[in-house]
């Protein structure tokens, strides 16, 4: 653990802090901290920044209730910048958006970024805004029984591919299964955060069970 006194603050006593959603890994905002705001952040486990425009401490969520609960803080190799992983209670941006980074500057025609959250939004859009010819829309139109049937079929395909020790085919079938499970999640109103939280709670339980077995 690095002592905050050993961080390299700039000539104004500030250090940039990149705030990231611990669940989705989406960059939420870029803000600045000084030693006092960082100390408050550590004590409260809530992000507290230094407002350069108002020249005062700023506890995120104090007026909006959009608190950011700190999971971890990491400095870079030069100790002059921070990445803060958080669990946000609401939007990070004062405009009411999840992230402050929304204005696209450039997008490659040949390279495409992928995220589970992005795929979930795409799948959700196929349900709320039906698109003719879309397989995803077709699944939602057919309903829960059809979705469950496809999940079952894909589970079987994964088993067959894995039993055949065909890694490439197994990856392909797992991807198919993951997609259909995500369709099921949207149908049931389940979010990625719900699954994340459930797995996180099981990790803690598993750790305790292992300890008990060792004693």
C-alpha positions as CSV (number, residue, x, y, z in Angstrom):
1,X,0.0,0.0,0.0
2,X,1.3,3.4,-1.0
3,X,1.3,6.3,1.6
4,X,-0.7,9.2,0.1
5,X,2.1,11.5,1.2
6,X,4.3,9.7,-1.4
7,X,2.0,10.4,-4.3
8,X,3.3,13.0,-6.8
9,X,0.9,15.9,-6.8
10,X,1.3,18.7,-9.3
11,X,2.4,22.3,-8.5
12,X,-1.1,23.1,-7.3
13,X,-1.2,20.1,-5.0
14,X,-3.5,18.1,-7.2
15,X,-3.6,14.6,-8.7
16,X,-5.9,13.5,-11.5
17,X,-8.4,10.7,-10.6
18,X,-10.0,8.6,-13.3
19,X,-13.2,7.1,-11.9
20,X,-14.4,3.7,-13.3
21,X,-17.5,1.7,-12.6
22,X,-16.2,-1.5,-10.9
23,X,-18.9,-3.6,-12.4
24,X,-19.1,-2.4,-16.1
25,X,-15.6,-1.1,-16.3
26,X,-17.0,2.1,-17.9
27,X,-15.0,5.2,-17.4
28,X,-17.3,7.6,-15.5
29,X,-15.4,10.8,-15.0
30,X,-12.1,12.5,-14.6
31,X,-11.7,14.7,-11.5
32,X,-8.9,16.0,-9.3
33,X,-8.0,15.3,-5.7
34,X,-5.6,16.9,-3.2
35,X,-4.3,15.2,-0.1
36,X,-7.3,16.4,2.0
37,X,-9.9,15.1,-0.4
38,X,-8.1,11.8,-0.9
39,X,-7.9,11.4,2.9
40,X,-11.6,12.1,3.2
41,X,-12.3,9.6,0.4
42,X,-10.3,6.9,2.2
43,X,-12.1,7.6,5.5
44,X,-15.6,7.7,4.1
45,X,-15.0,5.2,1.3
46,X,-16.8,7.7,-0.9
47,X,-15.2,9.8,-3.7
48,X,-14.3,13.3,-2.6
49,X,-12.6,15.7,-5.0
50,X,-11.2,19.2,-5.2
51,X,-13.2,21.5,-7.4
52,X,-10.8,23.6,-9.4
53,X,-13.6,25.9,-10.5
54,X,-15.1,26.5,-7.1
55,X,-11.8,26.1,-5.2
56,X,-13.4,23.9,-2.5
57,X,-13.8,20.2,-1.5
58,X,-16.5,18.3,-3.3
59,X,-18.0,15.1,-1.9
60,X,-19.6,13.4,-4.9
61,X,-23.3,12.9,-4.1
62,X,-23.5,15.3,-1.2
63,X,-26.2,17.4,-3.0
64,X,-27.4,14.9,-5.7
65,X,-27.2,11.6,-3.6
66,X,-25.3,10.1,-6.5
67,X,-22.6,8.8,-4.2
68,X,-19.7,6.7,-5.5
69,X,-18.7,3.9,-3.1
70,X,-15.0,3.2,-3.5
71,X,-13.9,-0.4,-4.2
72,X,-10.2,0.3,-4.8
73,X,-7.7,3.1,-5.6
74,X,-4.6,2.4,-7.7
75,X,-1.8,4.8,-8.7
76,X,0.1,4.7,-12.0
77,X,3.8,3.8,-12.4
78,X,4.9,7.4,-11.7
79,X,2.4,7.8,-8.8
80,X,1.0,11.0,-10.4
81,X,-2.4,9.7,-11.5
82,X,-5.1,7.5,-9.8
83,X,-7.7,5.1,-11.0
84,X,-10.6,4.8,-8.6
85,X,-13.0,1.8,-9.0
86,X,-16.4,2.6,-7.6
87,X,-19.9,1.3,-7.2
88,X,-22.0,4.3,-8.2
89,X,-25.5,5.0,-6.8
90,X,-26.4,7.2,-9.7
91,X,-25.1,9.1,-12.8
92,X,-21.6,10.5,-12.6
93,X,-22.2,13.4,-14.9
94,X,-23.9,16.7,-13.8
95,X,-26.0,16.4,-17.0
96,X,-27.6,13.2,-15.7
97,X,-25.8,10.7,-17.8
98,X,-24.0,7.6,-16.5
99,X,-20.7,8.8,-17.7
100,X,-19.2,12.2,-18.5
101,X,-17.6,10.7,-21.7
102,X,-20.4,10.8,-24.3
103,X,-19.1,13.0,-27.1
104,X,-17.7,10.8,-29.8
105,X,-14.5,12.3,-31.5
106,X,-13.5,9.4,-33.7
107,X,-14.6,5.9,-34.5
108,X,-12.7,3.4,-36.6
109,X,-14.4,1.8,-39.5
110,X,-12.3,-1.4,-39.3
111,X,-12.1,-1.9,-35.5
112,X,-15.0,-2.3,-33.2
113,X,-15.0,-2.3,-29.4
114,X,-17.1,-4.9,-27.5
115,X,-18.5,-4.9,-24.0
116,X,-21.1,-7.1,-22.3
117,X,-23.0,-4.0,-21.2
118,X,-23.0,-2.8,-24.8
119,X,-24.4,-6.2,-26.0
120,X,-27.0,-6.1,-23.3
121,X,-28.2,-2.7,-24.5
122,X,-28.3,-3.9,-28.0
123,X,-30.4,-7.0,-27.0
124,X,-32.7,-4.8,-24.9
125,X,-33.2,-2.5,-27.8
126,X,-34.4,-5.4,-30.0
127,X,-37.2,-6.0,-27.4
128,X,-38.2,-2.4,-26.8
129,X,-37.8,-1.3,-30.4
130,X,-38.6,-4.3,-32.5
131,X,-36.6,-4.7,-35.7
132,X,-38.0,-6.7,-38.6
133,X,-35.8,-9.7,-39.5
134,X,-34.0,-9.6,-36.2
135,X,-33.4,-13.0,-34.6
136,X,-33.3,-11.4,-31.2
137,X,-36.7,-9.6,-31.8
138,X,-38.1,-13.0,-33.0
139,X,-37.1,-14.6,-29.7
140,X,-38.8,-11.9,-27.6
141,X,-41.9,-12.2,-29.8
142,X,-42.1,-15.9,-29.3
143,X,-41.7,-15.5,-25.5
144,X,-40.2,-17.2,-22.5
145,X,-40.8,-20.8,-23.5
146,X,-38.9,-20.3,-26.8
147,X,-36.0,-18.5,-25.1
148,X,-35.7,-21.3,-22.5
149,X,-35.8,-23.9,-25.2
150,X,-32.9,-22.2,-27.0
151,X,-30.9,-21.9,-23.7
152,X,-31.4,-25.6,-23.2
153,X,-30.3,-26.5,-26.7
154,X,-27.2,-24.3,-26.4
155,X,-26.3,-26.0,-23.1
156,X,-26.4,-29.4,-24.9
157,X,-24.2,-28.0,-27.7
158,X,-21.6,-26.9,-25.2
159,X,-21.6,-30.3,-23.6
160,X,-21.2,-32.1,-26.9
161,X,-18.4,-29.8,-28.1
162,X,-16.5,-30.1,-24.8
163,X,-16.9,-33.8,-24.6
164,X,-15.4,-34.0,-28.1
165,X,-12.4,-32.0,-26.8
166,X,-13.0,-29.5,-29.6
167,X,-11.8,-26.2,-28.1
168,X,-12.7,-24.0,-31.1
169,X,-16.3,-25.5,-31.3
170,X,-16.6,-25.2,-27.5
171,X,-15.8,-21.5,-27.5
172,X,-18.3,-21.0,-30.4
173,X,-21.0,-22.8,-28.5
174,X,-20.3,-21.1,-25.2
175,X,-20.7,-17.8,-27.0
176,X,-24.0,-18.9,-28.4
177,X,-25.1,-20.0,-24.9
178,X,-24.0,-16.7,-23.4
179,X,-26.0,-14.7,-26.0
180,X,-29.2,-16.7,-25.3
181,X,-28.7,-16.4,-21.5
182,X,-28.4,-12.6,-22.0
183,X,-31.7,-12.7,-24.0
184,X,-33.2,-14.6,-21.0
185,X,-31.8,-12.0,-18.6
186,X,-33.5,-9.1,-20.5
187,X,-36.7,-11.1,-20.7
188,X,-36.6,-11.6,-16.9
189,X,-35.4,-8.1,-16.0
190,X,-32.0,-9.3,-14.8
191,X,-29.0,-7.0,-15.1
192,X,-25.3,-7.7,-15.4
193,X,-25.0,-5.9,-12.0
194,X,-27.4,-8.5,-10.5
195,X,-25.1,-11.4,-11.7
196,X,-22.0,-9.5,-10.7
197,X,-23.3,-9.0,-7.2
198,X,-24.4,-12.6,-6.8
199,X,-21.0,-13.9,-7.9
200,X,-19.2,-11.4,-5.6
201,X,-21.2,-12.7,-2.7
202,X,-20.4,-16.3,-3.5
203,X,-16.7,-15.5,-3.7
204,X,-16.9,-14.3,-0.1
205,X,-18.9,-17.4,1.0
206,X,-16.4,-19.7,-0.9
207,X,-13.5,-18.0,0.9
208,X,-15.1,-18.6,4.3
209,X,-15.9,-22.2,3.5
210,X,-12.3,-22.8,2.5
211,X,-11.1,-21.3,5.8
212,X,-13.5,-23.4,7.8
213,X,-12.2,-26.6,6.1
214,X,-8.6,-25.7,6.9
215,X,-9.4,-25.2,10.6
